[in-house]
Amino acid sequence: MALSTRMWIVALGMGALAGLAGPEAKASNFELSGGFSFNRTNYSEGNFSWTRRYGGTIGYRLSQVSTVEFSVQEMVDRTRITGYEDTVFTDNVYSINWVQNLFTLAAVQPYFKVGAGQLNREATGSYANGASPNPRTDSITGVLGLGTRIYVTRSFAIRTELTSYLTGGSIRTYRDNVGFTVGVSIGL
C-alpha cells in the first residue's frame, strides 16, 4: 500500500474519532507533525553504517493535555563492513498512540506517549558466514516516547521526540529500536 494511501486511511480514521469524541472534544483541534533524523558512522574506507528515520503523524486533541495520534514511520538501516556484513533493513511502523502533555500553559510543552502498532520489516544482504537476514518480518509492536513541543506561534511548533518500538510488544526490547527525530508540528 502506498504511503499516500496510508495517510488518507489515517485521516479518515481521525475524522471518525472526531465524530465519536463528544461535546468537549469538538472544541479541540487536529495537529499534523513530521520529523526526520539521520546519523552515519564511518569505520574505515568503504565501511560504514547509517540510519535514516522519517515519518508523520496526525493527532486529535481530546482535551488540553491529551491527544490520540496516528503515526507512520519509516526507518532504513544500512551497514557495510567488508568481510563481515552488508545489509539493508527497511522498517515501516504504523501505530496509534496516546499522547499526554505534562502541562500546556507554557511555550515549551513536554509530553510522553504510549501506543501499539504494526512493524513491517524488509531486509536484504548477507553476513560473513553466508547467512542472510529474514527477508520479511511482520510483528506487533509497542510504542514508548518522550518529546517536547517548542511553540514558535500559537499553532506552529518545533517538535523533538525520542521513541522506542517494542518488538513483539515486550518491554524488555525497549533498547533495541530507539530513535530521535526533530520536526515541526502544525495545529489546524
Summary of the structure (lengths in Angstrom):
residues: 188
radius of gyration: 18.3
end to end distance: 26.7
largest distance: 62.3
contacts: 572
relative contact order: 0.16
helix: 13%
strand: 64%
